[in-house]
Amino acid sequence: MSSNLSTQADQSATERQALIETLVFQLSRQLSTRTVLMHAAIADCIGLSQGDHKALDLLYDAEQAGTLLTAGQLADAVGLSTGTVTSLIDRLEKANLVRRIADASDRRKVVLEPTHARDEEARAIFAPIAAAAIELAERYSNAELALITDYIQQSIALTEEQLERLRNLKAQE
């Protein structure tokens, strides 16, 4: 009997290892690649480079969190030099997507404020994507959604940690 339990435990451990390897080495990579490609297509639809599009996304995230970023903070967030980010901001400003405004607490500083001038255009692009994602999510129970949400939140934190590690490696060169 104990031999049977041991065999079941070994099979369970093997199945678990196979699932983890599939998740980490196949599915996560495939999802990441397709996400990058989808966002490149979205950026193209709104006339931006992929980098400009994701920088704008960071500005929206900051605004939603109740803050506005400076050019230096945006440069840090995207891992670019301040000079490169200045050109990026110029492009976003020219496209009427952001404006530079004086910081309310320190008028010597300038913060970046999304204009929302093209939100309707963005909604038209994102609405079918959101609808499909909602339809997919509705297939899962509340407990499964909580588990998926936790996994994604932990994956975001892990990605941020690894991004920091990689940037530090690059800085040490």
HUPE-V228769 format. One record per run of one state. SS is the DSSP state (hx for helix, st for strand, lp for the rest). FROM is the first residue (numbers start at 1). LEN is the number of residues. If there is no record, write none. Layout:
ss->SS from->FROM len->LEN
ss->SS from->FROM len->LEN
This chain:
ss->lp from->1 len->1
ss->hx from->2 len->44
ss->lp from->46 len->4
ss->hx from->50 len->15
ss->lp from->65 len->4
ss->st from->69 len->2
ss->hx from->71 len->8
ss->lp from->79 len->3
ss->hx from->82 len->13
ss->lp from->95 len->3
ss->st from->98 len->5
ss->lp from->103 len->7
ss->st from->110 len->5
ss->lp from->115 len->4
ss->hx from->119 len->19
ss->lp from->138 len->4
ss->hx from->142 len->31
ss->lp from->173 len->1
